[in-house]
Amino acid sequence: MQAHSEGGGIVPKLSVVMFLQFFMWGAWYLSVSVFMNANGMEKGALYAYTAAPLAAILTPILMGLAVDRFFNTEKVLATLFIVGGVLMLLLPGVAAQPSDVVFGMQKHVAFNVLIFLHTLCYMPTLGLTASLSFHHLPEGSVQFPKVRVWGTIGWIVAGVGLAALFTDGNVKPIQFYMSGAAGILLGLFCLSFPATPAPKKGQPVDMNSLLFMDAWQQMRNPSFFVFIMCSFLVCIPLAAYYSSAGPLIQSTGISGQTFWQNIGTFFEAAMMLVMPWMLRRLGVKKMISIGILAWVVRYLLFAWGAPMVNYFSPMSSIGFWLIILGVALHGVCYDFFFVTGQIYVDNATPANVRGQCQGMNIFFTQGLGQFLGAIVVAKWADKVFGVPGSAGAIERMGESTLPHWPSFWLPLAIFAAVVMVIFFLAFKDEGKIGNNTDDNISGPPMETPIEHGFDVTDVEGSPKE
């Protein structure tokens, strides 16, 4: 049974939860590879971005088997946020160790293990905070977007604040202290919520749902198969943005890398305002194709811009602004591809398996696709720049990298372009866009690669039936 909290105080409380939750993530995610490169952990810098996708793959299992059936939501959130915050606070100590061996592992490996453990705590909270919100909001479908927007604000404040308040904050441990403190504070704050029963308390474990057994039947639909496979493939080169855009911006000689990279978040939020209008006029096929094309253009801008940057006066060179233009394309890149894809799945699959199909879409894209992509990108970077520490290796950040970035970005752009052509030619189903398009995409976007902690078809009180 759904319970709603009375009074107007619940919306501000949930807004605080969303703000701190995404502040916790945004404080470190865009800059962790820059930090590791600057602190002697170059070998593991790009592999740090395998943690969140891998945790995203495991999260549905962890959620489905225990968390969302046996424990009160507010207590689980408190535990996960506090433990995750403590793990963040341990990272600076690992980075500061003079020895290359920590906890019996190479330092960069130990650092990434802690990040992975943190993401195992963090990723389930995406679904649980949504569940908490829908449980307490009297009009969930109307009020949730107004609450969730504070998550986007928290993400932006964390990144911009890191750049504005701390000189070279992206290469200093302050980002992890910010994240850890926010996590512990948020964990304690969650205990102030009324008792919130587990979302699926009393329901049996549904292995068919956890393993997408019914959703696999939809793969017999040629267009759905093309959509899933092309989405998976294009996520491999897409992973490079999250791991390598930060080092690219840092290589230009500009300060405040997290500020510049958050420009994409501002444009993404603005793009959401025109998404319903464009969806109704262009349809799913053209929207997704344009979204993939935007990734191709973004990588071409990165490749063309890097060699043209004046390292000693970056803002005076056209190359720097080409790179920032590529960052600003994030609204088209993310919303047209990921958000439109979710809407296609919602409209193209039967209601009784829609939740599983959305889970499958997330698994193949922001889970398996981004995980495999992070590994491929790390190996490709070693090929282009040399393995860190080896003879002839190029420093991953700095003026010396600028002529080499085209060799890194161009093949990724070509790969994405090939997938785009395959999708455009093979995808036949436009996907009917219903009158509820505005409701489907009313939740505000985010800069991160993973925005899928829950499926609204499983949340009581959501607009989906």
SULDA-V780121 format. One record per backbone hydrogen bond with DSSP energy under -0.5 kcal/mol. NH is the residue of the N-H (numbers start at 1). CO is the residue of the C=O. E is the energy in kcal/mol with one decimal. If there is no record, write none. Layout:
[[NH | CO | E] [NH | CO | E]]
//
This chain:
[[5 | 136 | -1.7] [10 | 7 | -0.6] [11 | 8 | -0.5] [12 | 8 | -0.7] [13 | 9 | -1.7] [14 | 10 | -2.6] [15 | 11 | -2.2] [16 | 12 | -2.0] [17 | 13 | -1.9] [18 | 14 | -2.4] [19 | 15 | -2.5] [20 | 16 | -2.6] [21 | 17 | -2.5] [22 | 18 | -2.1] [23 | 19 | -1.9] [24 | 20 | -2.4] [25 | 21 | -1.0] [26 | 22 | -3.1] [27 | 23 | -1.7] [28 | 25 | -1.2] [29 | 25 | -2.0] [31 | 28 | -0.8] [32 | 28 | -1.4] [35 | 31 | -2.6] [36 | 32 | -2.5] [37 | 33 | -2.2] [38 | 34 | -1.9] [39 | 35 | -0.8] [39 | 36 | -0.6] [40 | 37 | -0.7] [41 | 36 | -2.6] [44 | 41 | -1.3] [45 | 41 | -0.5] [45 | 42 | -1.1] [48 | 44 | -0.9] [48 | 45 | -0.6] [49 | 46 | -1.4] [50 | 47 | -2.0] [51 | 48 | -1.0] [54 | 50 | -2.0] [55 | 51 | -2.7] [56 | 52 | -2.4] [57 | 53 | -1.8] [58 | 54 | -1.9] [59 | 55 | -2.4] [60 | 56 | -0.8] [61 | 58 | -0.5] [62 | 58 | -2.4] [63 | 59 | -3.4] [64 | 60 | -2.9] [65 | 61 | -2.3] [66 | 62 | -1.4] [67 | 62 | -1.5] [68 | 63 | -2.1] [69 | 66 | -2.0] [70 | 66 | -2.0] [71 | 67 | -0.8] [73 | 196 | -2.8] [76 | 72 | -2.1] [77 | 73 | -2.7] [78 | 74 | -2.0] [79 | 75 | -2.3] [80 | 76 | -2.9] [81 | 77 | -2.8] [82 | 78 | -2.2] [83 | 79 | -2.6] [84 | 80 | -2.6] [85 | 81 | -2.5] [86 | 82 | -2.4] [87 | 83 | -2.3] [88 | 84 | -1.8] [89 | 85 | -1.9] [90 | 86 | -1.0] [91 | 87 | -0.8] [91 | 88 | -0.9] [92 | 88 | -0.6] [94 | 90 | -1.6] [95 | 91 | -2.5] [96 | 92 | -1.8] [97 | 94 | -1.2] [102 | 100 | -0.5] [102 | 105 | -3.4] [105 | 102 | -2.0] [107 | 100 | -2.7] [109 | 106 | -0.6] [110 | 106 | -2.6] [111 | 107 | -2.5] [112 | 108 | -1.9] [113 | 109 | -2.3] [114 | 110 | -2.0] [115 | 111 | -1.8] [116 | 112 | -2.5] [117 | 113 | -2.5] [118 | 114 | -2.3] [119 | 115 | -2.6] [120 | 116 | -2.1] [121 | 117 | -1.3] [122 | 118 | -2.4] [123 | 119 | -3.0] [124 | 120 | -0.5] [125 | 122 | -1.5] [126 | 122 | -0.6] [126 | 123 | -1.3] [127 | 123 | -0.6] [128 | 124 | -2.0] [129 | 125 | -2.6] [130 | 126 | -0.9] [131 | 127 | -2.4] [132 | 128 | -2.8] [133 | 129 | -2.2] [134 | 130 | -2.6] [135 | 131 | -1.9] [136 | 132 | -1.5] [137 | 133 | -2.3] [140 | 137 | -0.7] [142 | 139 | -0.8] [143 | 139 | -3.3] [144 | 140 | -2.7] [147 | 143 | -1.5] [148 | 144 | -3.4] [149 | 145 | -1.7] [150 | 147 | -1.4] [151 | 148 | -1.9] [152 | 148 | -1.0] [153 | 149 | -2.0] [154 | 150 | -2.2] [155 | 151 | -2.3] [156 | 152 | -2.3] [157 | 153 | -2.9] [158 | 154 | -2.2] [159 | 155 | -2.0] [160 | 156 | -3.1] [161 | 157 | -2.5] [162 | 158 | -2.1] [163 | 159 | -1.6] [164 | 160 | -2.7] [165 | 161 | -2.7] [166 | 162 | -1.0] [169 | 166 | -1.9] [171 | 168 | -1.7] [172 | 169 | -1.2] [175 | 169 | -0.6] [175 | 172 | -1.1] [176 | 173 | -1.2] [177 | 173 | -1.6] [178 | 174 | -2.6] [179 | 175 | -1.9] [180 | 176 | -2.9] [181 | 177 | -2.6] [182 | 178 | -2.1] [183 | 179 | -2.3] [184 | 180 | -2.4] [185 | 181 | -2.5] [186 | 182 | -2.5] [187 | 183 | -2.5] [188 | 184 | -2.1] [189 | 185 | -2.1] [190 | 186 | -2.2] [191 | 187 | -0.8] [191 | 188 | -0.7] [192 | 189 | -1.9] [193 | 190 | -1.7] [197 | 195 | -0.5] [200 | 68 | -2.9] [201 | 198 | -1.8] [202 | 69 | -0.6] [203 | 200 | -2.1] [207 | 205 | -0.9] [210 | 206 | -2.1] [211 | 207 | -2.2] [212 | 209 | -1.2] [213 | 208 | -2.5] [216 | 212 | -1.7] [217 | 214 | -1.1] [218 | 215 | -1.7] [219 | 216 | -1.4] [220 | 217 | -1.5] [221 | 218 | -1.8] [222 | 220 | -0.7] [225 | 221 | -2.5] [226 | 222 | -2.5] [227 | 223 | -2.6] [228 | 224 | -2.6] [229 | 225 | -2.7] [230 | 226 | -2.7] [231 | 227 | -2.3] [232 | 228 | -2.3] [233 | 229 | -2.5] [234 | 230 | -2.6] [235 | 231 | -1.2] [236 | 233 | -1.3] [237 | 233 | -0.7] [238 | 234 | -1.6] [239 | 235 | -1.3] [240 | 237 | -1.6] [241 | 238 | -1.6] [242 | 238 | -0.6] [243 | 239 | -1.3] [244 | 240 | -2.7] [245 | 241 | -1.8] [248 | 244 | -2.0] [249 | 245 | -2.6] [250 | 246 | -2.7] [251 | 247 | -1.8] [252 | 248 | -0.6] [252 | 249 | -1.2] [253 | 250 | -1.4] [254 | 249 | -0.7] [259 | 256 | -0.6] [260 | 256 | -1.9] [261 | 257 | -2.3] [262 | 258 | -1.3] [263 | 260 | -1.1] [264 | 261 | -1.1] [265 | 262 | -0.6] [266 | 262 | -1.5] [267 | 263 | -2.0] [268 | 264 | -2.0] [269 | 265 | -2.3] [270 | 266 | -1.8] [271 | 267 | -2.2] [272 | 268 | -1.5] [273 | 269 | -0.5] [273 | 270 | -1.1] [274 | 270 | -0.5] [274 | 271 | -1.2] [275 | 271 | -0.8] [276 | 272 | -0.5] [278 | 274 | -2.3] [279 | 275 | -2.8] [280 | 276 | -1.9] [281 | 277 | -1.1] [282 | 278 | -3.0] [283 | 278 | -0.5] [283 | 279 | -1.9] [284 | 430 | -1.2] [286 | 282 | -0.6] [287 | 283 | -1.8] [288 | 284 | -2.9] [289 | 285 | -2.1] [290 | 286 | -2.6] [291 | 287 | -2.3] [292 | 288 | -2.4] [293 | 289 | -2.6] [294 | 290 | -2.2] [295 | 291 | -1.2] [296 | 292 | -1.8] [297 | 293 | -2.8] [298 | 294 | -2.6] [299 | 295 | -2.3] [300 | 296 | -2.1] [301 | 297 | -2.6] [302 | 298 | -2.2] [303 | 299 | -2.4] [304 | 300 | -2.9] [305 | 301 | -2.7] [306 | 302 | -2.0] [307 | 303 | -0.7] [308 | 305 | -1.3] [309 | 306 | -1.5] [311 | 309 | -0.9] [313 | 310 | -1.3] [314 | 311 | -0.5] [316 | 313 | -1.6] [317 | 314 | -1.8] [319 | 308 | -0.7] [321 | 317 | -1.1] [322 | 318 | -2.0] [323 | 319 | -1.7] [324 | 320 | -2.1] [325 | 321 | -2.1] [326 | 322 | -1.9] [327 | 323 | -1.8] [328 | 324 | -2.6] [329 | 325 | -0.9] [330 | 327 | -1.6] [331 | 328 | -0.9] [332 | 329 | -0.6] [333 | 329 | -2.8] [334 | 330 | -3.1] [335 | 330 | -0.6] [335 | 331 | -1.6] [336 | 331 | -0.6] [336 | 332 | -1.1] [337 | 332 | -0.5] [337 | 333 | -0.6] [338 | 334 | -1.9] [339 | 334 | -1.2] [340 | 335 | -1.7] [341 | 337 | -1.7] [342 | 338 | -1.9] [343 | 339 | -2.0] [344 | 340 | -2.6] [345 | 341 | -2.2] [346 | 342 | -2.0] [347 | 343 | -1.9] [348 | 344 | -2.3] [349 | 345 | -1.1] [353 | 350 | -1.4] [354 | 350 | -0.7] [354 | 351 | -0.6] [357 | 353 | -2.5] [358 | 354 | -2.5] [359 | 355 | -2.2] [360 | 356 | -2.7] [361 | 357 | -2.5] [362 | 358 | -2.4] [363 | 359 | -2.6] [364 | 360 | -2.5] [365 | 361 | -1.7] [367 | 362 | -1.4] [368 | 363 | -3.9] [370 | 365 | -1.8] [371 | 367 | -2.3] [372 | 368 | -2.9] [373 | 369 | -2.5] [374 | 370 | -2.4] [375 | 371 | -1.6] [376 | 372 | -2.7] [377 | 373 | -3.0] [378 | 374 | -1.9] [379 | 375 | -2.3] [380 | 376 | -2.6] [381 | 377 | -2.6] [382 | 378 | -1.8] [383 | 379 | -1.6] [384 | 380 | -2.3] [385 | 381 | -3.1] [386 | 381 | -0.5] [386 | 382 | -1.3] [390 | 387 | -2.6] [393 | 390 | -1.8] [394 | 385 | -3.5] [401 | 398 | -1.7] [402 | 398 | -0.5] [402 | 399 | -1.1] [404 | 401 | -1.8] [405 | 401 | -1.0] [405 | 402 | -0.6] [407 | 404 | -0.6] [408 | 404 | -0.9] [408 | 405 | -0.8] [409 | 405 | -2.5] [410 | 406 | -2.5] [412 | 408 | -0.6] [413 | 409 | -2.2] [414 | 410 | -2.4] [415 | 411 | -2.3] [416 | 412 | -2.2] [417 | 413 | -2.2] [418 | 414 | -2.3] [419 | 415 | -2.0] [420 | 416 | -2.2] [421 | 417 | -2.1] [422 | 418 | -2.3] [423 | 419 | -2.7] [424 | 420 | -2.6] [425 | 421 | -2.2] [426 | 422 | -2.5] [427 | 423 | -2.5] [428 | 426 | -0.7] [430 | 428 | -0.7] [434 | 432 | -0.7] [437 | 434 | -1.0] [440 | 436 | -2.2] [441 | 437 | -1.5] [442 | 439 | -1.0] [451 | 449 | -0.5] [456 | 454 | -0.6] [458 | 455 | -2.7] [459 | 456 | -0.8] [460 | 458 | -0.6] [462 | 459 | -2.0]]
//
